[in-house]
Amino acid sequence: MDTLEKYRKMHQDILKRYEEALKMIETLKAEGKTKTITFREKLGEKGFYSRVLSMYDAYGIEDQE
């Protein structure tokens, strides 16, 4: 696997984790569990992955699909 393939794989993994965090946040909100540790952890993950994805975008690495 070359370097570009590794970056693309990493990008896809980060996107997947970001989307999973969003889904969990929405589920916890719907259940009224916005004060739980899990909710706060998922908010942190969402923020982290969002920043990483924005860096991909800033460097022009974001998928153009």
Biopython code that builds the backbone (N, CA, C, O; Angstrom):
import numpy as np
from Bio.PDB.StructureBuilder import StructureBuilder

atoms = [
    (1, "MET", "N", (0.850, -1.178, 0.000)),
    (1, "MET", "CA", (0.000, 0.000, 0.000)),
    (1, "MET", "C", (0.897, 1.243, 0.000)),
    (1, "MET", "O", (1.766, 1.391, 0.859)),
    (2, "ASP", "N", (0.676, 2.127, -0.967)),
    (2, "ASP", "CA", (1.497, 3.328, -1.022)),
    (2, "ASP", "C", (0.963, 4.403, -0.064)),
    (2, "ASP", "O", (-0.106, 4.253, 0.529)),
    (3, "THR", "N", (1.714, 5.458, 0.066)),
    (3, "THR", "CA", (1.387, 6.507, 1.027)),
    (3, "THR", "C", (0.027, 7.143, 0.748)),
    (3, "THR", "O", (-0.742, 7.383, 1.679)),
    (4, "LEU", "N", (-0.278, 7.417, -0.510)),
    (4, "LEU", "CA", (-1.555, 8.019, -0.851)),
    (4, "LEU", "C", (-2.715, 7.117, -0.451)),
    (4, "LEU", "O", (-3.722, 7.603, 0.064)),
    (5, "GLU", "N", (-2.593, 5.842, -0.675)),
    (5, "GLU", "CA", (-3.637, 4.890, -0.277)),
    (5, "GLU", "C", (-3.829, 4.898, 1.237)),
    (5, "GLU", "O", (-4.953, 4.814, 1.731)),
    (6, "LYS", "N", (-2.724, 4.999, 1.964)),
    (6, "LYS", "CA", (-2.798, 5.037, 3.426)),
    (6, "LYS", "C", (-3.537, 6.292, 3.899)),
    (6, "LYS", "O", (-4.359, 6.225, 4.812)),
    (7, "TYR", "N", (-3.241, 7.433, 3.275)),
    (7, "TYR", "CA", (-3.953, 8.659, 3.629)),
    (7, "TYR", "C", (-5.442, 8.544, 3.326)),
    (7, "TYR", "O", (-6.274, 8.970, 4.127)),
    (8, "ARG", "N", (-5.779, 7.977, 2.186)),
    (8, "ARG", "CA", (-7.185, 7.812, 1.830)),
    (8, "ARG", "C", (-7.901, 6.885, 2.801)),
    (8, "ARG", "O", (-9.044, 7.131, 3.185)),
    (9, "LYS", "N", (-7.211, 5.810, 3.196)),
    (9, "LYS", "CA", (-7.796, 4.880, 4.155)),
    (9, "LYS", "C", (-8.011, 5.579, 5.506)),
    (9, "LYS", "O", (-9.049, 5.408, 6.146)),
    (10, "MET", "N", (-7.024, 6.359, 5.921)),
    (10, "MET", "CA", (-7.135, 7.090, 7.176)),
    (10, "MET", "C", (-8.285, 8.099, 7.094)),
    (10, "MET", "O", (-9.053, 8.246, 8.045)),
    (11, "HIS", "N", (-8.398, 8.781, 5.978)),
    (11, "HIS", "CA", (-9.474, 9.757, 5.789)),
    (11, "HIS", "C", (-10.833, 9.082, 5.901)),
    (11, "HIS", "O", (-11.726, 9.602, 6.570)),
    (12, "GLN", "N", (-11.002, 7.945, 5.263)),
    (12, "GLN", "CA", (-12.268, 7.217, 5.331)),
    (12, "GLN", "C", (-12.572, 6.773, 6.761)),
    (12, "GLN", "O", (-13.722, 6.833, 7.197)),
    (13, "ASP", "N", (-11.559, 6.333, 7.484)),
    (13, "ASP", "CA", (-11.750, 5.911, 8.869)),
    (13, "ASP", "C", (-12.180, 7.093, 9.747)),
    (13, "ASP", "O", (-13.066, 6.956, 10.591)),
    (14, "ILE", "N", (-11.556, 8.235, 9.546)),
    (14, "ILE", "CA", (-11.910, 9.421, 10.323)),
    (14, "ILE", "C", (-13.338, 9.853, 10.011)),
    (14, "ILE", "O", (-14.093, 10.192, 10.922)),
    (15, "LEU", "N", (-13.717, 9.846, 8.732)),
    (15, "LEU", "CA", (-15.093, 10.169, 8.352)),
    (15, "LEU", "C", (-16.089, 9.230, 9.019)),
    (15, "LEU", "O", (-17.127, 9.663, 9.519)),
    (16, "LYS", "N", (-15.763, 7.945, 9.022)),
    (16, "LYS", "CA", (-16.648, 6.946, 9.632)),
    (16, "LYS", "C", (-16.806, 7.211, 11.130)),
    (16, "LYS", "O", (-17.918, 7.183, 11.658)),
    (17, "ARG", "N", (-15.696, 7.465, 11.802)),
    (17, "ARG", "CA", (-15.748, 7.722, 13.245)),
    (17, "ARG", "C", (-16.506, 9.011, 13.564)),
    (17, "ARG", "O", (-17.229, 9.086, 14.557)),
    (18, "TYR", "N", (-16.333, 10.019, 12.714)),
    (18, "TYR", "CA", (-17.053, 11.284, 12.892)),
    (18, "TYR", "C", (-18.559, 11.048, 12.781)),
    (18, "TYR", "O", (-19.333, 11.519, 13.615)),
    (19, "GLU", "N", (-18.959, 10.326, 11.758)),
    (19, "GLU", "CA", (-20.381, 10.037, 11.549)),
    (19, "GLU", "C", (-20.958, 9.182, 12.679)),
    (19, "GLU", "O", (-22.102, 9.385, 13.086)),
    (20, "GLU", "N", (-20.172, 8.224, 13.186)),
    (20, "GLU", "CA", (-20.630, 7.405, 14.314)),
    (20, "GLU", "C", (-20.836, 8.264, 15.559)),
    (20, "GLU", "O", (-21.804, 8.075, 16.295)),
    (21, "ALA", "N", (-19.926, 9.203, 15.791)),
    (21, "ALA", "CA", (-20.061, 10.097, 16.945)),
    (21, "ALA", "C", (-21.319, 10.955, 16.801)),
    (21, "ALA", "O", (-22.051, 11.156, 17.770)),
    (22, "LEU", "N", (-21.568, 11.457, 15.590)),
    (22, "LEU", "CA", (-22.782, 12.253, 15.354)),
    (22, "LEU", "C", (-24.043, 11.446, 15.641)),
    (22, "LEU", "O", (-24.966, 11.941, 16.286)),
    (23, "LYS", "N", (-24.081, 10.217, 15.166)),
    (23, "LYS", "CA", (-25.250, 9.360, 15.386)),
    (23, "LYS", "C", (-25.469, 9.110, 16.877)),
    (23, "LYS", "O", (-26.601, 9.165, 17.357)),
    (24, "MET", "N", (-24.393, 8.837, 17.604)),
    (24, "MET", "CA", (-24.509, 8.573, 19.034)),
    (24, "MET", "C", (-24.977, 9.814, 19.770)),
    (24, "MET", "O", (-25.788, 9.714, 20.690)),
    (25, "ILE", "N", (-24.479, 10.986, 19.384)),
    (25, "ILE", "CA", (-24.904, 12.237, 20.003)),
    (25, "ILE", "C", (-26.405, 12.438, 19.805)),
    (25, "ILE", "O", (-27.120, 12.790, 20.743)),
    (26, "GLU", "N", (-26.871, 12.215, 18.591)),
    (26, "GLU", "CA", (-28.300, 12.377, 18.302)),
    (26, "GLU", "C", (-29.135, 11.378, 19.103)),
    (26, "GLU", "O", (-30.197, 11.733, 19.613)),
    (27, "THR", "N", (-28.672, 10.148, 19.217)),
    (27, "THR", "CA", (-29.383, 9.127, 19.986)),
    (27, "THR", "C", (-29.458, 9.530, 21.457)),
    (27, "THR", "O", (-30.521, 9.446, 22.073)),
    (28, "LEU", "N", (-28.344, 9.962, 22.012)),
    (28, "LEU", "CA", (-28.322, 10.361, 23.418)),
    (28, "LEU", "C", (-29.194, 11.593, 23.670)),
    (28, "LEU", "O", (-29.857, 11.691, 24.703)),
    (29, "LYS", "N", (-29.187, 12.535, 22.717)),
    (29, "LYS", "CA", (-30.064, 13.711, 22.842)),
    (29, "LYS", "C", (-31.520, 13.280, 22.878)),
    (29, "LYS", "O", (-32.293, 13.753, 23.710)),
    (30, "ALA", "N", (-31.892, 12.384, 21.975)),
    (30, "ALA", "CA", (-33.272, 11.915, 21.899)),
    (30, "ALA", "C", (-33.701, 11.224, 23.193)),
    (30, "ALA", "O", (-34.872, 11.268, 23.568)),
    (31, "GLU", "N", (-32.748, 10.589, 23.871)),
    (31, "GLU", "CA", (-33.030, 9.896, 25.127)),
    (31, "GLU", "C", (-32.926, 10.824, 26.332)),
    (31, "GLU", "O", (-33.160, 10.399, 27.464)),
    (32, "GLY", "N", (-32.577, 12.086, 26.097)),
    (32, "GLY", "CA", (-32.445, 13.035, 27.198)),
    (32, "GLY", "C", (-31.212, 12.810, 28.046)),
    (32, "GLY", "O", (-31.192, 13.175, 29.221)),
    (33, "LYS", "N", (-30.183, 12.215, 27.466)),
    (33, "LYS", "CA", (-28.972, 11.886, 28.224)),
    (33, "LYS", "C", (-27.818, 12.832, 27.860)),
    (33, "LYS", "O", (-26.705, 12.392, 27.568)),
    (34, "THR", "N", (-28.105, 14.116, 27.883)),
    (34, "THR", "CA", (-27.087, 15.093, 27.488)),
    (34, "THR", "C", (-26.109, 15.446, 28.606)),
    (34, "THR", "O", (-25.155, 16.192, 28.382)),
    (35, "LYS", "N", (-26.335, 14.929, 29.779)),
    (35, "LYS", "CA", (-25.431, 15.226, 30.898)),
    (35, "LYS", "C", (-24.556, 14.025, 31.257)),
    (35, "LYS", "O", (-23.871, 14.038, 32.280)),
    (36, "THR", "N", (-24.576, 12.990, 30.419)),
    (36, "THR", "CA", (-23.797, 11.788, 30.714)),
    (36, "THR", "C", (-22.354, 11.930, 30.238)),
    (36, "THR", "O", (-22.037, 12.763, 29.389)),
    (37, "ILE", "N", (-21.511, 11.112, 30.796)),
    (37, "ILE", "CA", (-20.105, 11.098, 30.391)),
    (37, "ILE", "C", (-19.981, 10.663, 28.936)),
    (37, "ILE", "O", (-19.180, 11.217, 28.183)),
    (38, "THR", "N", (-20.767, 9.682, 28.546)),
    (38, "THR", "CA", (-20.721, 9.192, 27.166)),
    (38, "THR", "C", (-21.053, 10.315, 26.192)),
    (38, "THR", "O", (-20.387, 10.465, 25.167)),
    (39, "PHE", "N", (-22.071, 11.101, 26.501)),
    (39, "PHE", "CA", (-22.455, 12.224, 25.634)),
    (39, "PHE", "C", (-21.298, 13.209, 25.502)),
    (39, "PHE", "O", (-20.981, 13.664, 24.403)),
    (40, "ARG", "N", (-20.682, 13.528, 26.613)),
    (40, "ARG", "CA", (-19.573, 14.489, 26.597)),
    (40, "ARG", "C", (-18.356, 13.929, 25.856)),
    (40, "ARG", "O", (-17.663, 14.662, 25.151)),
    (41, "GLU", "N", (-18.100, 12.626, 26.019)),
    (41, "GLU", "CA", (-17.002, 11.997, 25.284)),
    (41, "GLU", "C", (-17.258, 12.063, 23.782)),
    (41, "GLU", "O", (-16.354, 12.372, 23.006)),
    (42, "LYS", "N", (-18.481, 11.774, 23.380)),
    (42, "LYS", "CA", (-18.818, 11.805, 21.956)),
    (42, "LYS", "C", (-18.728, 13.223, 21.395)),
    (42, "LYS", "O", (-18.316, 13.411, 20.250)),
    (43, "LEU", "N", (-19.110, 14.214, 22.190)),
    (43, "LEU", "CA", (-18.942, 15.602, 21.747)),
    (43, "LEU", "C", (-17.464, 15.917, 21.525)),
    (43, "LEU", "O", (-17.104, 16.579, 20.551)),
    (44, "GLY", "N", (-16.622, 15.447, 22.421)),
    (44, "GLY", "CA", (-15.178, 15.651, 22.274)),
    (44, "GLY", "C", (-14.643, 14.963, 21.036)),
    (44, "GLY", "O", (-13.852, 15.544, 20.292)),
    (45, "GLU", "N", (-15.071, 13.719, 20.807)),
    (45, "GLU", "CA", (-14.640, 12.983, 19.617)),
    (45, "GLU", "C", (-15.086, 13.708, 18.354)),
    (45, "GLU", "O", (-14.317, 13.859, 17.405)),
    (46, "LYS", "N", (-16.331, 14.152, 18.356)),
    (46, "LYS", "CA", (-16.868, 14.870, 17.197)),
    (46, "LYS", "C", (-16.014, 16.103, 16.898)),
    (46, "LYS", "O", (-15.661, 16.357, 15.747)),
    (47, "GLY", "N", (-15.689, 16.856, 17.929)),
    (47, "GLY", "CA", (-14.852, 18.040, 17.753)),
    (47, "GLY", "C", (-13.474, 17.708, 17.224)),
    (47, "GLY", "O", (-12.961, 18.390, 16.336)),
    (48, "PHE", "N", (-12.871, 16.658, 17.767)),
    (48, "PHE", "CA", (-11.542, 16.249, 17.320)),
    (48, "PHE", "C", (-11.553, 15.843, 15.856)),
    (48, "PHE", "O", (-10.741, 16.321, 15.064)),
    (49, "TYR", "N", (-12.487, 14.951, 15.498)),
    (49, "TYR", "CA", (-12.547, 14.476, 14.121)),
    (49, "TYR", "C", (-12.920, 15.597, 13.161)),
    (49, "TYR", "O", (-12.466, 15.615, 12.017)),
    (50, "SER", "N", (-13.739, 16.523, 13.618)),
    (50, "SER", "CA", (-14.102, 17.668, 12.793)),
    (50, "SER", "C", (-12.862, 18.509, 12.473)),
    (50, "SER", "O", (-12.683, 18.956, 11.340)),
    (51, "ARG", "N", (-12.018, 18.719, 13.471)),
    (51, "ARG", "CA", (-10.795, 19.497, 13.252)),
    (51, "ARG", "C", (-9.852, 18.776, 12.296)),
    (51, "ARG", "O", (-9.238, 19.409, 11.437)),
    (52, "VAL", "N", (-9.732, 17.463, 12.438)),
    (52, "VAL", "CA", (-8.860, 16.701, 11.541)),
    (52, "VAL", "C", (-9.392, 16.793, 10.116)),
    (52, "VAL", "O", (-8.622, 17.013, 9.181)),
    (53, "LEU", "N", (-10.693, 16.626, 9.943)),
    (53, "LEU", "CA", (-11.284, 16.710, 8.606)),
    (53, "LEU", "C", (-11.114, 18.104, 8.007)),
    (53, "LEU", "O", (-10.911, 18.242, 6.801)),
    (54, "SER", "N", (-11.196, 19.129, 8.839)),
    (54, "SER", "CA", (-10.999, 20.482, 8.308)),
    (54, "SER", "C", (-9.556, 20.696, 7.873)),
    (54, "SER", "O", (-9.294, 21.462, 6.946)),
    (55, "MET", "N", (-8.618, 20.026, 8.535)),
    (55, "MET", "CA", (-7.220, 20.111, 8.110)),
    (55, "MET", "C", (-7.038, 19.407, 6.763)),
    (55, "MET", "O", (-6.316, 19.900, 5.896)),
    (56, "TYR", "N", (-7.687, 18.264, 6.590)),
    (56, "TYR", "CA", (-7.647, 17.591, 5.287)),
    (56, "TYR", "C", (-8.131, 18.555, 4.210)),
    (56, "TYR", "O", (-7.521, 18.678, 3.148)),
    (57, "ASP", "N", (-9.240, 19.235, 4.500)),
    (57, "ASP", "CA", (-9.818, 20.168, 3.541)),
    (57, "ASP", "C", (-8.865, 21.327, 3.262)),
    (57, "ASP", "O", (-8.685, 21.717, 2.108)),
    (58, "ALA", "N", (-8.257, 21.874, 4.303)),
    (58, "ALA", "CA", (-7.351, 23.000, 4.146)),
    (58, "ALA", "C", (-6.139, 22.661, 3.284)),
    (58, "ALA", "O", (-5.613, 23.520, 2.576)),
    (59, "TYR", "N", (-5.702, 21.414, 3.347)),
    (59, "TYR", "CA", (-4.547, 20.986, 2.564)),
    (59, "TYR", "C", (-4.943, 20.363, 1.228)),
    (59, "TYR", "O", (-4.092, 19.878, 0.482)),
    (60, "GLY", "N", (-6.252, 20.383, 0.934)),
    (60, "GLY", "CA", (-6.715, 19.870, -0.347)),
    (60, "GLY", "C", (-6.712, 18.358, -0.425)),
    (60, "GLY", "O", (-6.675, 17.803, -1.524)),
    (61, "ILE", "N", (-6.750, 17.671, 0.718)),
    (61, "ILE", "CA", (-6.701, 16.211, 0.740)),
    (61, "ILE", "C", (-8.101, 15.623, 0.808)),
    (61, "ILE", "O", (-8.288, 14.433, 0.552)),
    (62, "GLU", "N", (-9.083, 16.443, 1.151)),
    (62, "GLU", "CA", (-10.471, 15.982, 1.262)),
    (62, "GLU", "C", (-10.884, 15.312, -0.041)),
    (62, "GLU", "O", (-10.576, 15.812, -1.123)),
    (63, "ASP", "N", (-11.583, 14.176, 0.059)),
    (63, "ASP", "CA", (-12.055, 13.466, -1.129)),
    (63, "ASP", "C", (-12.930, 14.377, -1.965)),
    (63, "ASP", "O", (-13.746, 15.128, -1.431)),
    (64, "GLN", "N", (-12.761, 14.310, -3.258)),
    (64, "GLN", "CA", (-13.524, 15.143, -4.179)),
    (64, "GLN", "C", (-14.682, 14.363, -4.784)),
    (64, "GLN", "O", (-15.152, 14.716, -5.866)),
    (65, "GLU", "N", (-15.157, 13.312, -4.117)),
    (65, "GLU", "CA", (-16.220, 12.460, -4.643)),
    (65, "GLU", "C", (-17.529, 13.194, -4.756)),
    (65, "GLU", "O", (-18.527, 12.614, -5.184)),
]
sb = StructureBuilder()
sb.init_structure("model")
sb.init_model(0)
sb.init_chain("A")
sb.init_seg("    ")
for serial, (resi, resn, name, xyz) in enumerate(atoms, 1):
    if name == "N":
        sb.init_residue(resn, " ", resi, " ")
    sb.init_atom(name, np.array(xyz, "f"), 0.0, 1.0, " ", f" {name:<3s}", serial, name[0])
structure = sb.get_structure()
